[in-house]
Amino acid sequence: MKKNNRLFRIIVLCLALLLALSACGSPNTSNESGTPEGPDEPMFSMPLNEFVKYADRSSGLWEMMGFLFPDSVVYKDENGKYVMDPVIKDLTPNKYNWSNKNFALRGIDVSKYQGTIDWAKVAKDDVNFAFIRVGYRGYETGKNAMDERFKTNIEGALSNGIPVGVYFVTKAITPEEAKDEAEWIIRNIKPYNVTWPVVMDFEGAKDETDRTYNLTLQTRTEIVIAFCDTLKAAGYTPMLYGGVGTYMTKMNITKLEGYDRWFAQYFNEPHFPYAMTIWQATDEGSINGIKGNVDIDYAMYDYGNAKDVMPTNDSSTPSNTAN
């Protein structure tokens, strides 16, 4: 009976996949005539036994497509159509072997929206690091503001032995504003022992009331560089946070090789071919000491001890080098 149920799931996934492919968007590449080109490799090149294994592990069509097309970056465009961009071979690849996920460090990211947190209970619930929202820039006013619970959260985490990083929700529209954001962060985290990255968090612009609505890819890329270089010069580890759509459509990823990535994707395992060190796996996690849902993150690299904690694709044991 189990075999029949498994076969049924695979058949359903195949049918759904064929329907989805008929609505797929085009890759962001074109030939000289302007006609979009697809991936160089055959679309269905995965052996049947691998397909069966991944189908059984998949939680949805999007994830299934990631498994089926390992030589493409699969994401949805603004119209909800699937896009498959060929992997850029010159970019540093993701080096971690996700069959060894149990090696990763589990952590959380929090803000005022988690309310009052009992950090003593959190520390006892297999939480190895925490990212605390330090603040944000107003999407209409353009003013920097501190998260209402930043001081309480960072002091609570540190006093209970949890290493911390911080994140800031950017709404910068020029490199100068991005530098201002970074300098504002540096002033506010200076009293604390921040040993994990300082993160630039991109949130989408839903409509024209958002000051970042009309930003170009080039300007956004320049904003990232200004933010990260300012933090790096101050001795902190800069990092970018975003999902696959953010990395593939909102910035020029080829210009940002020098900065670590925190990748958000709520799949059984992340499908992103490029280097990353932290994966946000869900926004519906449960942690003792926190009421309601909380984001759960997995770190493949231990920033506090400067070493990999997950085996890489070319080794059976963790190495001591970052991406």
C-alpha positions in Angstrom: 0.0 0.0 0.0 2.8 2.4 0.8 4.4 1.8 -2.6 1.1 2.5 -4.3 0.7 5.8 -2.3 4.2 6.8 -3.1 3.6 6.1 -6.8 0.4 8.1 -6.7 2.3 11.1 -5.2 4.9 10.9 -7.9 2.3 10.8 -10.7 0.5 13.8 -9.2 3.8 15.7 -9.0 4.6 14.9 -12.6 1.2 16.1 -13.8 1.5 19.3 -11.7 5.0 19.8 -13.0 3.9 19.6 -16.7 1.2 22.1 -16.0 3.6 24.5 -14.3 6.2 24.2 -17.2 3.5 25.4 -19.6 3.4 28.6 -17.5 7.1 29.0 -17.0 8.7 32.4 -17.5 11.8 32.7 -19.6 15.4 32.7 -18.2 17.1 36.1 -17.9 19.4 35.4 -20.8 19.0 36.0 -24.5 20.9 35.5 -27.7 21.9 38.2 -30.2 18.5 38.3 -31.7 16.9 38.9 -28.3 15.2 35.5 -28.2 15.4 34.0 -24.6 17.6 30.9 -24.3 17.0 28.0 -22.0 19.4 25.9 -19.9 22.1 24.2 -22.0 21.5 20.8 -20.3 18.5 18.6 -21.1 15.6 19.5 -19.0 14.8 16.0 -17.7 18.3 14.6 -17.1 17.8 13.2 -13.5 17.9 9.4 -13.2 14.6 7.8 -12.2 15.8 6.6 -8.8 17.0 10.1 -7.9 13.6 11.5 -9.0 11.7 9.0 -6.8 13.9 9.9 -3.9 13.5 13.6 -4.2 9.8 13.4 -5.0 9.3 11.6 -1.7 11.2 14.4 0.1 9.6 17.3 -1.7 7.1 19.5 0.0 5.8 21.2 -3.1 6.0 21.8 -6.8 8.5 24.7 -6.5 10.9 22.5 -4.4 10.4 19.6 -6.8 11.4 21.8 -9.7 14.6 22.7 -7.9 15.5 19.1 -7.6 14.6 18.3 -11.2 16.6 21.2 -12.7 19.9 21.3 -10.7 21.6 23.4 -13.4 19.1 26.2 -13.1 18.0 28.7 -10.5 14.2 28.2 -10.1 12.1 31.1 -8.8 8.8 32.9 -9.4 8.6 36.3 -11.2 6.3 39.1 -10.1 3.4 37.5 -12.0 3.8 34.1 -10.3 5.4 32.3 -13.2 8.3 30.0 -12.8 11.6 31.2 -14.1 14.7 29.0 -14.7 17.9 31.0 -14.9 21.0 29.0 -15.9 23.5 28.7 -13.1 26.4 31.2 -13.4 29.5 29.1 -13.4 31.8 31.9 -12.4 30.1 32.4 -9.0 31.2 30.6 -5.9 29.0 27.5 -5.5 27.2 26.4 -2.5 29.7 24.0 -0.9 27.6 22.3 1.8 26.2 18.8 1.7 22.6 18.9 2.9 22.5 15.2 3.7 24.5 16.2 6.7 22.0 18.8 8.0 22.3 17.5 11.5 25.7 19.2 11.8 24.3 22.7 11.3 23.8 25.0 14.2 20.2 25.9 15.0 19.3 29.6 15.7 16.5 32.1 15.6 15.9 35.7 14.5 13.6 38.0 16.5 12.2 41.5 16.7 9.6 43.3 18.6 6.9 41.1 17.0 7.9 38.2 19.2 7.0 40.2 22.3 8.5 39.4 25.7 11.1 36.6 25.3 12.3 34.4 28.2 15.9 34.1 27.1 16.8 31.7 29.8 14.3 29.2 28.4 15.4 29.9 24.8 19.0 29.1 25.8 18.0 25.7 27.0 16.2 24.8 23.8 19.0 24.1 21.4 19.4 27.7 20.2 23.0 28.3 19.3 22.8 31.8 18.0 20.3 34.6 17.6 19.9 37.5 15.1 18.3 40.5 16.8 16.6 43.2 14.8 18.5 46.4 15.7 16.2 48.7 13.6 14.8 49.8 10.3 14.4 52.8 8.0 10.9 54.0 7.6 9.5 53.0 4.2 7.7 56.4 3.8 9.6 58.7 6.2 13.1 57.5 5.4 14.1 57.9 9.1 16.2 55.3 10.9 14.4 53.8 14.0 15.5 51.3 16.6 13.5 48.2 17.2 11.5 48.7 20.4 12.8 45.5 22.0 16.4 45.6 20.6 18.1 46.5 23.9 16.0 44.0 25.9 16.6 41.2 23.4 20.3 41.6 22.8 21.0 41.9 26.5 18.8 38.9 27.3 20.5 36.7 24.7 24.0 37.7 25.7 23.4 37.3 29.4 22.2 33.8 28.7 25.3 32.8 26.7 23.7 33.0 23.2 26.0 34.5 20.5 24.3 37.3 18.6 24.3 39.0 15.2 21.9 41.8 14.2 19.9 42.8 11.2 18.5 46.0 9.8 15.6 46.4 7.4 16.9 48.8 4.8 14.9 51.3 2.8 18.0 53.2 1.5 17.6 54.7 -1.9 21.2 55.9 -2.4 24.7 54.5 -1.5 25.0 57.5 0.9 21.9 56.5 2.8 23.2 52.9 3.0 26.4 54.2 4.5 24.3 56.2 6.9 22.4 53.1 7.9 25.6 51.2 8.5 27.1 53.9 10.6 23.8 54.2 12.6 24.0 50.4 13.3 27.7 50.6 14.4 26.9 53.3 16.9 24.0 51.3 18.4 25.7 47.9 18.6 29.1 49.2 19.9 28.3 48.5 23.6 27.6 44.8 22.8 29.6 41.8 21.9 28.3 41.1 18.4 30.3 38.2 17.1 27.9 37.1 14.3 27.2 39.0 11.1 25.5 42.4 10.8 22.8 41.9 8.1 21.2 44.1 5.5 17.6 42.8 5.2 15.8 43.7 1.9 12.0 43.8 2.1 10.0 44.1 -1.0 8.2 47.3 -2.1 4.5 46.5 -2.4 3.4 49.8 -4.0 4.6 53.3 -4.9 4.2 54.6 -1.3 7.4 52.7 -0.6 10.4 54.9 -1.2 12.4 52.0 -2.7 9.7 51.2 -5.3 11.6 52.6 -8.3 15.1 51.5 -7.4 17.1 50.1 -10.3 19.1 46.9 -10.1 22.3 48.9 -10.4 21.4 51.4 -7.7 20.4 48.6 -5.3 23.7 46.8 -5.9 25.6 50.0 -5.2 23.5 50.4 -2.0 24.5 46.9 -0.8 28.2 47.5 -1.5 28.2 50.8 0.4 26.4 49.3 3.4 28.6 46.2 3.6 31.9 48.0 3.0 31.2 50.4 5.8 30.6 47.6 8.2 33.6 45.7 7.1 35.8 48.7 7.6 34.5 48.9 11.2 35.5 45.3 11.9 32.1 43.6 11.5 31.1 40.8 9.2 28.5 42.1 6.7 25.8 39.8 5.3 22.9 40.0 2.9 19.5 38.5 3.7 17.0 37.6 1.1 15.1 34.9 -0.8 15.9 33.6 -4.3 13.9 36.3 -6.0 15.8 39.0 -4.1 19.2 37.7 -5.1 18.2 36.9 -8.7 16.1 40.0 -9.6 16.8 42.8 -7.1 20.6 43.1 -7.3 23.5 42.1 -9.5 24.7 39.0 -7.7 27.9 38.9 -9.8 29.1 42.1 -8.1 28.5 40.9 -4.5 30.8 37.9 -4.3 32.7 39.3 -1.3 29.7 39.2 1.1 28.1 36.3 3.0 24.5 35.3 2.3 21.7 34.5 4.6 19.2 32.6 2.4 15.4 32.4 3.1 13.5 29.5 1.6 10.9 27.4 3.4 11.7 24.0 1.8 12.9 20.7 3.2 16.4 21.9 2.2 17.5 25.0 0.4 17.7 25.1 -3.4 20.2 27.8 -4.3 23.5 27.0 -6.2 25.5 29.9 -4.8 27.5 30.2 -1.6 25.5 30.8 1.6 26.3 30.3 5.2 22.9 30.6 6.9 19.5 29.2 5.8 16.2 30.5 7.2 14.1 27.3 7.0 10.7 28.4 8.4 8.8 31.3 9.9 6.6 28.9 11.9 9.1 27.5 14.3 8.4 26.9 18.0 10.9 27.7 20.7 10.6 27.5 24.5 10.4 31.0 25.9 8.8 32.6 22.9 5.0 32.8 22.4 3.8 32.1 18.9 5.8 31.4 15.8 9.5 32.3 15.3 11.9 32.1 12.4 14.3 29.1 12.6 17.7 29.4 11.0 20.5 26.9 10.4 24.1 28.0 10.2 26.6 26.0 8.3 29.4 28.2 9.5 30.1 29.0 13.1 31.0 32.7 13.2 31.9 32.7 16.8 34.6 30.0 16.3 35.4 30.8 12.6 34.9 27.3 11.2 32.5 25.2 9.1 30.3 23.0 11.2 28.7 21.1 8.2 30.7 18.9 5.9 31.4 20.4 2.5 30.7 18.7 -0.8 34.4 17.8 -1.3 35.0 16.6 2.3 33.6 14.2 4.9 34.4 16.4 7.8 34.0 20.2 8.5 36.8 22.4 7.3 38.1 25.6 8.9 37.5 28.0 6.1 34.6 30.3 5.4 33.0 30.9 2.0 
